[in-house]
Amino acid sequence: MNALLNEFLLSHQELPLDGVGVIRVASQPAQYDVAERAFVPPTAALSFEQLTADNAISMQPLVRFVAQQLQSTEEEAFEKVMLWQNETAQQLQQGDAVAIGAFGTLHQQDNQVVFLPATLQTGFESIAAERVIREGAVHQMVVGDVETNSTEMEAYYGQEEKATDRWWLLPVIVAAVAIALIIWAKFLR
């Protein structure tokens, strides 16, 4: 039964335990850790929520899943699920810890059910991610709607810089004309 519960929890992201609570899987996608300069792999965290009248959950998806996997009727699957859950509830009332597949254990503490999750291994490690700048390397890029490469973009921006290097020419011409007018005005007096 534990293998079926593991599979159900992974595929449905929650496992209802009638009269006890719900185990949920919360996934966090891969992220970039700026301080460590590394990509951190996706993680999964398990949480347990005790059932109350406000947050009752349906057992029907679990029963259907078990019926499909065991190729039996829903009534037979319901009996198997309820038998497992009754045994689990009895073990908890007796103070025993109950293993929930490979995901952790349930035990009773101060009249409350406590879930101790196991650490989930994703099989991935963090990957170092530092910026690499290669001078003179040609790479493809998209600028607006146009696909181009770095060499063409350098040539494009290089032409613009040559055109803007002559900004000083106009002030020099104006200054030369002003000096010529001043000199001409002094010689005419």
C-alpha positions as CSV (number, residue, x, y, z in Angstrom):
1,M,0.0,0.0,0.0
2,N,2.9,2.4,0.7
3,A,4.1,2.2,-2.9
4,L,0.6,3.2,-4.1
5,L,0.5,6.1,-1.6
6,N,3.9,7.3,-2.7
7,E,2.8,7.3,-6.3
8,F,-0.5,9.0,-5.5
9,L,1.3,11.7,-3.4
10,L,3.7,12.4,-6.2
11,S,1.1,12.6,-8.9
12,H,-1.6,14.4,-7.0
13,Q,0.6,16.6,-4.7
14,E,-1.6,15.6,-1.7
15,L,-2.5,12.5,0.3
16,P,-5.7,12.6,2.3
17,L,-5.7,10.5,5.5
18,D,-9.2,10.2,6.7
19,G,-9.7,11.4,10.2
20,V,-6.0,12.4,10.5
21,G,-5.0,15.1,8.0
22,V,-3.6,15.8,4.6
23,I,0.1,15.5,3.5
24,R,0.9,18.0,0.8
25,V,3.9,18.5,-1.5
26,A,4.8,22.1,-2.3
27,S,7.2,22.4,-5.2
28,Q,9.6,25.3,-5.7
29,P,11.1,25.8,-9.1
30,A,14.8,26.2,-9.8
31,Q,16.2,29.6,-8.9
32,Y,19.3,31.7,-9.3
33,D,21.1,32.4,-6.0
34,V,22.8,35.8,-6.5
35,A,25.0,35.6,-3.4
36,E,26.3,32.1,-4.2
37,R,26.4,32.8,-7.9
38,A,24.8,29.4,-8.6
39,F,21.6,27.9,-10.0
40,V,19.8,26.0,-7.2
41,P,17.8,23.0,-8.3
42,P,14.0,22.7,-7.8
43,T,13.0,21.5,-4.4
44,A,9.9,19.8,-2.9
45,A,8.8,20.4,0.7
46,L,6.2,18.3,2.5
47,S,3.7,19.7,4.9
48,F,1.0,18.2,7.1
49,E,-2.3,19.8,7.9
50,Q,-4.7,18.3,10.4
51,L,-8.3,17.9,9.3
52,T,-11.0,20.1,10.8
53,A,-14.6,20.6,9.9
54,D,-13.6,23.5,7.7
55,N,-10.9,21.8,5.6
56,A,-12.4,18.4,5.0
57,I,-11.0,16.7,1.9
58,S,-12.5,14.1,-0.4
59,M,-11.1,10.6,-0.4
60,Q,-12.6,9.9,-3.8
61,P,-9.4,10.6,-5.9
62,L,-7.4,8.3,-3.7
63,V,-10.0,5.5,-4.0
64,R,-10.2,5.9,-7.8
65,F,-6.4,5.8,-8.1
66,V,-6.0,2.7,-5.9
67,A,-8.8,1.0,-7.9
68,Q,-7.1,1.8,-11.2
69,Q,-3.7,0.6,-10.0
70,L,-5.0,-2.6,-8.4
71,Q,-7.5,-3.1,-11.3
72,S,-10.3,-3.6,-8.9
73,T,-13.7,-2.0,-8.2
74,E,-14.0,1.2,-6.3
75,E,-15.7,-0.6,-3.5
76,E,-12.8,-3.0,-3.0
77,A,-10.3,-0.1,-3.3
78,F,-12.3,1.9,-0.7
79,E,-12.2,-1.0,1.7
80,K,-8.4,-1.4,1.3
81,V,-7.8,2.4,1.8
82,M,-10.1,2.5,4.8
83,L,-8.4,-0.6,6.3
84,W,-5.0,1.0,5.9
85,Q,-6.2,4.3,7.4
86,N,-7.9,2.6,10.3
87,E,-4.7,0.7,11.1
88,T,-2.8,3.9,10.8
89,A,-5.2,5.7,13.2
90,Q,-4.9,2.8,15.7
91,Q,-1.1,2.8,15.6
92,L,-1.2,6.6,16.2
93,Q,-3.6,6.2,19.2
94,Q,-1.3,3.6,20.7
95,G,1.6,6.1,20.4
96,D,3.5,4.3,17.6
97,A,5.1,6.1,14.7
98,V,3.7,5.3,11.3
99,A,5.9,5.5,8.2
100,I,4.1,7.1,5.2
101,G,6.0,5.6,2.4
102,A,9.4,7.3,1.8
103,F,8.0,10.7,2.7
104,G,8.2,10.7,6.5
105,T,6.5,9.5,9.7
106,L,3.4,10.4,11.6
107,H,3.3,10.2,15.4
108,Q,1.0,11.5,18.1
109,Q,2.3,14.1,20.5
110,D,0.1,15.9,23.1
111,N,-3.1,14.7,21.4
112,Q,-2.0,16.1,18.1
113,V,-0.7,14.2,15.1
114,V,2.8,15.4,14.1
115,F,4.4,14.7,10.7
116,L,8.2,14.5,10.5
117,P,9.0,14.8,6.8
118,A,12.0,12.9,5.4
119,T,14.4,15.0,3.3
120,L,13.6,14.7,-0.3
121,Q,16.5,14.2,-2.7
122,T,15.9,15.7,-6.1
123,G,19.1,14.2,-7.6
124,F,20.3,17.6,-8.7
125,E,23.1,19.7,-7.4
126,S,23.6,23.5,-7.5
127,I,25.4,24.7,-10.6
128,A,28.0,27.5,-10.6
129,A,26.9,30.3,-12.9
130,E,29.4,33.1,-13.4
131,R,29.4,35.5,-16.3
132,V,31.8,34.6,-19.0
133,I,32.9,37.3,-21.4
134,R,34.8,36.3,-24.5
135,E,36.3,39.2,-26.4
136,G,35.9,38.9,-30.2
137,A,33.6,35.8,-30.1
138,V,30.8,35.8,-32.6
139,H,27.4,34.8,-31.3
140,Q,23.8,35.0,-32.6
141,M,21.3,37.5,-31.1
142,V,17.9,38.9,-31.7
143,V,17.5,42.7,-31.8
144,G,13.9,43.7,-32.0
145,D,12.5,41.5,-34.8
146,V,15.9,41.0,-36.6
147,E,18.2,38.1,-36.1
148,T,21.8,39.2,-36.3
149,N,25.2,38.5,-34.8
150,S,27.7,40.3,-32.6
151,T,30.0,41.2,-35.4
152,E,27.3,43.0,-37.4
153,M,26.2,44.9,-34.2
154,E,29.7,46.0,-33.5
155,A,30.0,47.3,-37.1
156,Y,26.7,49.1,-36.8
157,Y,27.6,50.8,-33.5
158,G,31.1,51.5,-34.8
159,Q,29.7,53.5,-37.7
160,E,27.5,55.6,-35.4
161,E,30.5,56.4,-33.2
162,K,32.5,57.7,-36.2
163,A,29.6,60.0,-37.2
164,T,29.3,61.4,-33.6
165,D,33.1,62.0,-33.3
166,R,32.8,65.3,-35.2
167,W,30.7,67.2,-32.7
168,W,33.6,69.6,-31.9
169,L,33.9,70.8,-35.5
170,L,30.9,73.3,-35.4
171,P,32.2,75.1,-32.3
172,V,35.7,75.4,-33.8
173,I,34.3,77.0,-37.0
174,V,32.1,79.4,-35.0
175,A,35.1,80.4,-32.8
176,A,37.3,80.9,-36.0
177,V,34.6,83.1,-37.6
178,A,34.2,85.1,-34.3
179,I,38.0,85.6,-34.1
180,A,38.2,86.7,-37.7
181,L,35.3,89.2,-37.2
182,I,37.1,90.6,-34.1
183,I,40.4,91.0,-36.0
184,W,38.6,92.5,-39.0
185,A,36.8,95.0,-36.8
186,K,40.0,96.1,-35.1
187,F,41.8,96.7,-38.4
188,L,39.0,98.8,-39.8
189,R,39.1,101.4,-37.0
